[in-house]
Amino acid sequence: MAAALTAPQLIANHRPTLDQALKTIGTRAYWSPHPEHPKAYGEQGSLSPEEGRAAFDALLGTRLDLAQPGTDDWVGTETSPYGPKLGVTYPHPDVEVLLPAMRDGMRAWREAGPEVRAMVCLEILSRISARTHEFAYTVMHTTGQAFMMAFQAGGPHAQDRGLEAVAYAYAEQTRTPDTAEWTKPQGKRDPLKLEKQFTAVPRGISLLIGCNTFPTWNGYPGLFASLATGNAVLVKPHPRAVLPLALTVQVCRDVLAEAGFDANLVALAAERPGEGIAKTLAVHPEVRIIDYTGSSAFGDWLETNAHQAQVHTEKAGVNTVVIESTGNYRGMLANLAFSLSLYSGQMCTTPQNLLIPRAGIATEAGPKSFDQVVADLAAAVDSLVGDDARAAALLGALVNPDVKARLEAAPDLGEVALASREVLHPEFPEAVVRSPLIVKLDATRTDDLAACQQECFGPVSFAVAVDSATDAVELLRHTVRERGAMTVGAYTTSSEVEKAVEEVCLEECAQLSLNLTGGVFVNQTAAFSDFHGSGGNPAANAALCDGAFVANRFRVVEVRREV
Amino acid sequence: MAAALTAPQLIANHRPTLDQALKTIGTRAYWSPHPEHPKAYGEQGSLSPEEGRAAFDALLGTRLDLAQPGTDDWVGTETSPYGPKLGVTYPHPDVEVLLPAMRDGMRAWREAGPEVRAMVCLEILSRISARTHEFAYTVMHTTGQAFMMAFQAGGPHAQDRGLEAVAYAYAEQTRTPDTAEWTKPQGKRDPLKLEKQFTAVPRGISLLIGCNTFPTWNGYPGLFASLATGNAVLVKPHPRAVLPLALTVQVCRDVLAEAGFDANLVALAAERPGEGIAKTLAVHPEVRIIDYTGSSAFGDWLETNAHQAQVHTEKAGVNTVVIESTGNYRGMLANLAFSLSLYSGQMCTTPQNLLIPRAGIATEAGPKSFDQVVADLAAAVDSLVGDDARAAALLGALVNPDVKARLEAAPDLGEVALASREVLHPEFPEAVVRSPLIVKLDATRTDDLAACQQECFGPVSFAVAVDSATDAVELLRHTVRERGAMTVGAYTTSSEVEKAVEEVCLEECAQLSLNLTGGVFVNQTAAFSDFHGSGGNPAANAALCDGAFVANRFRVVEVRREV
């Protein structure tokens, strides 16, 4: 049977997008081919808001049969953080049947070469993009993100990160030409002549271990980087967030088959409750690449034990904002309040420790004492999430009971500057929605220092009194070095303090946002321009996305012959 | 004090060379700025053959004082494989003093940026190039290489590999611009605008663990890749091959200081006999990158235990040549004979297992039986190394007593097709020089198969009888997968066999040379064009040189500000 999607067709459709992505990762200017506005969808084959909702509803209670080889059971226990059980079941793999089947298609996939592989990946992304509204609901009801965030971060932003990975993968594979003529002069004798062929070859099977909070955003970079470099990809979703990645796998399999490749190049590994299949898969000799987002404990375990694989991890960290002075006090408070509230602080990039000199800070509206700054920030948060409907649309729901437990324990850590309150979700009364908690700590007290040096994932932040800006900078350094950080923020009008914070970030390898007072937030990064994580501190051993993220997913094999 | 070497001066001198290197790693055509002929040296500031010899002689019996901080002893026990003791002593480090001192200069080195760092590296390489004749003797008298090989492989070829690494490092660091303006449209509202700065930051201290046989060739890629990406580099040479790397460190320190940087960015860690300092350094928290060439046992240990570091290893492998048929029988025999003899088979790239169908092979001169092929190859080797003077110039000396012991035990493994003989070195009668041994094995016998599946490093090769070309290809696959291989060779006039061998090399990730009958040998690779190793089989986890070799030696830190 001839492939329904031919290479020339795919190239005609997607090469311009790849070229623009390649250009943009060089300039790092703003660009995205994936619309951020919900109303941009519904034409040219994409699902409208209503169609997306209906498609999601139609999935509930069904068996998602991916026609995978080695399926020995059907599993699925997802419950929406907003209340309803999803009731979707997924194939459970017999790994010793599935993995060999995944290898079968790798030769043809390798022989397709970097361009065709990139085009197939872009076709997958464009099909996912057309179903953004449907994916948005799957993300919302597995992560607890509010709809708009699930739509944007789980849709266009995740697709951007996937496309970015494809662009890096393509660029890396095509740095070496397919062929070369090599002629070495030999003085008066005939020159030595060789003809050389260079082929990018995959490492093997790549394992994606998905997370609960951002299954697509954190999953797509590794998935597409590995697929674009010729590997097969086994997707092991978080048991609470299977559906967004299972649908992704389905689209991948459909497109691969239509383009004439083996659908088993991408497969799903759903698991039974408590099975811990990731641990088994991670050390399987066929698994040669791992992408993981989740706890530091398991991330460290992977880095220590999965020697047969290239391991990319994003783990826990402690994000700091140094607040030393500002020329836009209201703007700073509003910006921070939003950052603390968005998705109830359940982002790996949400600030946790706000370091503020105990003598207070200088602002354009005069000096503000430590207590005043904290009270004003509390008021800013309170006004942002005071109304239940507005709060619910910003906070989303707590993703799991662990977050709730941590939130409930946190007031014991210090003086509560802003209490967390229960928010009644207007549409989903069962959802556990809580406003952010702010606790005051003092960096000179041992217990307080210990408290703020642990990640307290969720809507909890610490306003930490420090003796001076210098102490803030040193505490920042210590925190990044020992605990890691996905983000660092700082507010200062002093060029000296700015320089000191920058130097710490350069030395300890952390991404820094300075004096954000408008519509960009420290916890958000844009694909093609911002790096997500640095890969150089304990919070993550890789960054999204750079050359290092893709370069070791394939190898180049050279065949040389005399001419 | 103003720096004696200014950035503009360095750029004027070396930027054209860097540009040509950058271009060549893209085309992979032939190029080298480092002359291969001994007579090309002696003008424009480079040492003539006589001056190089005199410079080497002047080093013997001296203390090489590098003025390193934390020097607590003077050590050195090198004896030339050609007989004489070198008598050179080197600083022994107190690691807890030296490592912090090495960090001191890293900020200025980082701030210099990728271009200036590349220029400083090229200045170092050009100073080393000018002393090629001196380095040649240091390599000869630590490795046992014959002079011409020590000169070429230890001189220009090693310098090429260093320059290649600098080019990759520069290219990788400059993929991301220094700054970017990011403007995101917001419909009718003002666009979001950010100004972004991107800085390549080093990982920390890079540890080079040198090898006995190719201290410069195998050492320069890691040394220069790490230095060019902003790291400090601690060089831990093999105790039998300190001098070539100690001199290299001295040149690095001189140039760094002259260019206004801290000399301690590059330092030497020589050790006492049996001290095993590499094991201590490899897991030191300050050591963030490791480059290693040597035994599989220690390489595997590094990969398993040095979790705090990016580990690049080149270990042992078993190299195979499949001999199925040829259209140039004499050319094949001559080419193989040279490959087996060069430096007494003490190259990680030397073929070990020659797989030959027991029914014989087809040639342009008619069919040749298995025994005939082996006898003809033995005769070709014998004629190449029959004369002592000529033999010595090709074989060099055995690098250490282990090689001699293995060679002496190998005749017990099977029927000897060509006995190894003692060669009297005309200039160094104390040198242990031995001609290659060829032993016949049969792949269908369990003991024989086991024998050829171990690396037998040195002048030992196995002519292995196989039932068919298909069996040869399957044994090749098994060998590469289980034991690893730096090189694979094949001789065949059958497009089917050629395709099968290629496919195994693509699937098992090994570098393949086909039908070499002239002046290029399977055990030689050229910088800028050939990859050394694949990084994808058990013989090595990295290739020289590609993006993956440099991409994770630095990270990019972004600082973003509102405009």
Interface residues (C-beta under 8 A of the other chain):
Chain A: I25 G26 T27 R28 A29 Y30 R107 R110 E172 R175 T176 P177 A180 E181 W182 T183 K184 P185 Q186 L192 L194 K196 F198 T199 V201 R203 E303 T304 H307 E502 E503 C505 L506 E507 C509 A510 Q511 L512 S513 L514 N515 L516 T517 G518 G519 V520 A526 S529 D530 F531 S534 G535 G536 A543 D546 G547 A548 A551 N552 R555 V556 V557 E558 V559 R560 R561 E562
Chain B: I25 G26 T27 R28 A29 Y30 R107 R110 E172 R175 T176 P177 A180 E181 W182 T183 K184 P185 Q186 L192 L194 K196 F198 T199 V201 R203 E303 T304 H307 E502 E503 C505 L506 E507 C509 A510 Q511 L512 S513 L514 N515 L516 T517 G518 G519 V520 A526 S529 D530 F531 S534 G535 G536 A543 D546 G547 A548 A551 N552 R555 V556 V557 E558 V559 R560 R561 E562
